[in-house]
Amino acid sequence: PILTQLDISATKIRDLLKKGESPRYLLPDSVLSIIVEQELYK
């Protein structure tokens, strides 16, 4: 399979979460689960 690398920064993830938007399309589900469960980027 061909994988496309995305240009993602922690700042972009923080900004999305701060606005109440989901970064789901930028991260694997497992990573997003850890961010939510451990309340990272708050």
Long-range contacts (C-beta under 8 A, 24 or more apart in sequence): 10-41, 13-41, 14-41, 17-41, 17-42
